[in-house]
Amino acid sequence: MSIYDYTVKTILGEEESLADYKGKVLLIVNTASKCGFAPQFEGLQKLYDNFKDEGLVILGFPSNQFMNQEPGSDNDIQDFCKINYGVNFPMFSKTDVKGKNAHPLFQHLMKEAPGIVSNQIKWNFTKFLVDKNGNVQKRYAPKTKPENIESDIKALL
């Protein structure tokens, strides 16, 4: 299976096929607005602003699986991201990213880019870089700042 075989639900509740992103470089991130890493939204938005015209799309997937750091509704999440960080890259409905109920997209990402100790996502703001052909190229730890991924993104664009 390819990343393009998955369908996800947008933050507005609409089904969307990842096939819509064929030919784009993707940075897929599991997010949480009450996480200490939430200021990374600013860096993610900056990457998006700087490289969207060259083919980068950032996909944000809020998850409440790590210490209830994303307790709000999809509307609350969208408002928080826009008001506090000016986020205008695609955001999706709250999603399970680990465990037996993990969304099939995240099961695929974990299989294609396993973690150092385990394949499971260990915390918010784990990032996956996907090339223009839908191949998962790299996984980044939550503490990796968006600006530190820039050179890898440029290489794929």
C-alpha positions as CSV (number, residue, x, y, z in Angstrom):
1,M,0.0,0.0,0.0
2,S,1.0,3.5,-0.7
3,I,0.3,6.7,1.4
4,Y,-2.1,7.6,-1.4
5,D,-4.3,4.7,-0.6
6,Y,-5.5,6.2,2.6
7,T,-8.5,8.4,3.3
8,V,-8.6,10.8,6.2
9,K,-11.2,13.1,7.7
10,T,-10.5,16.9,7.5
11,I,-11.0,19.1,10.6
12,L,-14.2,20.2,9.0
13,G,-15.4,16.6,8.9
14,E,-15.0,15.9,5.2
15,E,-13.4,12.7,3.8
16,E,-10.3,13.4,1.8
17,S,-8.0,11.0,-0.1
18,L,-4.3,11.4,0.3
19,A,-4.1,10.8,-3.4
20,D,-5.1,14.4,-3.7
21,Y,-1.5,15.2,-2.7
22,K,0.3,13.1,-5.4
23,G,3.4,15.0,-6.6
24,K,3.8,16.9,-3.3
25,V,6.3,16.6,-0.6
26,L,4.4,15.9,2.7
27,L,5.3,16.5,6.3
28,I,2.8,14.6,8.4
29,V,2.7,15.7,12.1
30,N,0.6,14.5,15.0
31,T,-0.2,17.6,17.0
32,A,-1.6,18.7,20.4
33,S,-2.5,22.3,21.3
34,K,-1.8,21.8,25.0
35,C,1.6,20.2,24.5
36,G,4.9,21.9,25.4
37,F,5.9,21.4,21.8
38,A,2.8,23.4,20.5
39,P,5.0,26.4,19.7
40,Q,6.3,24.2,16.8
41,F,3.1,25.2,15.0
42,E,4.9,28.5,14.3
43,G,7.8,26.8,12.7
44,L,5.6,24.4,10.8
45,Q,3.6,27.3,9.4
46,K,6.8,29.1,8.5
47,L,8.0,26.0,6.5
48,Y,4.7,25.8,4.8
49,D,4.8,29.5,3.9
50,N,8.3,29.2,2.6
51,F,7.9,26.1,0.5
52,K,4.2,25.6,-0.4
53,D,4.7,27.2,-3.8
54,E,7.5,24.6,-4.5
55,G,5.3,21.7,-3.5
56,L,5.4,21.2,0.3
57,V,2.2,20.4,2.1
58,I,2.1,20.0,5.9
59,L,-0.6,17.8,7.2
60,G,-1.5,18.2,10.9
61,F,-3.3,15.4,12.8
62,P,-4.4,16.4,16.3
63,S,-4.3,13.5,18.8
64,N,-5.4,13.3,22.4
65,Q,-3.5,10.1,23.1
66,F,-0.7,11.7,25.1
67,M,-1.7,12.9,28.6
68,N,-5.0,14.5,27.3
69,Q,-3.1,17.3,25.6
70,E,-5.7,17.7,22.9
71,P,-9.0,17.6,24.8
72,G,-11.0,20.1,22.7
73,S,-13.3,19.6,19.8
74,D,-12.1,19.9,16.2
75,N,-13.5,23.5,16.1
76,D,-11.6,24.3,19.3
77,I,-8.4,22.9,17.7
78,Q,-8.9,24.8,14.5
79,D,-9.5,28.1,16.3
80,F,-6.5,27.6,18.6
81,C,-4.2,26.9,15.6
82,K,-5.4,29.9,13.6
83,I,-5.6,32.4,16.4
84,N,-2.3,31.5,18.1
85,Y,-0.1,30.5,15.2
86,G,-1.8,31.5,12.0
87,V,-2.0,27.9,10.8
88,N,-3.4,27.6,7.3
89,F,-1.9,24.3,6.3
90,P,-4.4,21.3,6.2
91,M,-5.5,20.1,9.6
92,F,-7.5,16.9,10.2
93,S,-10.0,15.6,12.7
94,K,-8.7,14.3,16.0
95,T,-7.0,11.0,15.2
96,D,-5.6,8.0,17.1
97,V,-1.9,7.7,16.0
98,K,-0.8,4.8,18.2
99,G,-2.2,1.5,19.6
100,K,-4.7,-1.0,18.3
101,N,-7.0,1.8,17.1
102,A,-4.4,3.8,15.3
103,H,-5.6,5.2,12.0
104,P,-4.3,3.0,9.1
105,L,-2.3,6.0,7.8
106,F,-0.3,6.1,11.0
107,Q,0.1,2.3,11.1
108,H,1.6,2.6,7.6
109,L,3.9,5.5,8.7
110,M,5.1,3.6,11.8
111,K,5.8,0.5,9.6
112,E,7.7,2.5,7.0
113,A,9.7,4.6,9.4
114,P,10.1,2.8,12.7
115,G,11.3,4.6,15.8
116,I,14.6,3.9,17.4
117,V,13.2,1.9,20.4
118,S,9.8,0.9,19.0
119,N,7.6,1.6,16.0
120,Q,5.0,3.3,18.2
121,I,4.7,7.0,18.2
122,K,5.9,8.1,21.6
123,W,4.7,11.7,21.8
124,N,3.1,14.7,20.1
125,F,4.8,16.3,17.2
126,T,6.4,13.2,15.8
127,K,7.0,14.1,12.1
128,F,7.1,12.0,9.0
129,L,8.6,13.3,5.7
130,V,7.1,11.8,2.5
131,D,8.5,12.3,-1.0
132,K,6.6,13.3,-4.1
133,N,6.0,9.6,-4.9
134,G,4.3,8.9,-1.6
135,N,7.3,7.1,0.0
136,V,8.0,7.7,3.6
137,Q,11.6,9.0,3.8
138,K,12.3,9.9,7.4
139,R,10.8,10.1,10.9
140,Y,11.7,12.9,13.3
141,A,11.4,13.0,17.0
142,P,9.0,15.4,18.7
143,K,11.9,17.6,19.9
144,T,13.2,18.1,16.4
145,K,12.3,21.6,15.5
146,P,10.7,22.3,12.1
147,E,13.5,24.5,11.0
148,N,15.9,21.6,11.5
149,I,14.0,19.6,8.8
150,E,14.3,22.3,6.2
151,S,17.4,20.9,4.4
152,D,15.7,17.5,4.1
153,I,12.6,19.1,2.6
154,K,14.6,21.1,0.1
155,A,16.4,18.0,-1.0
156,L,13.0,16.4,-1.9
157,L,11.5,19.4,-3.6
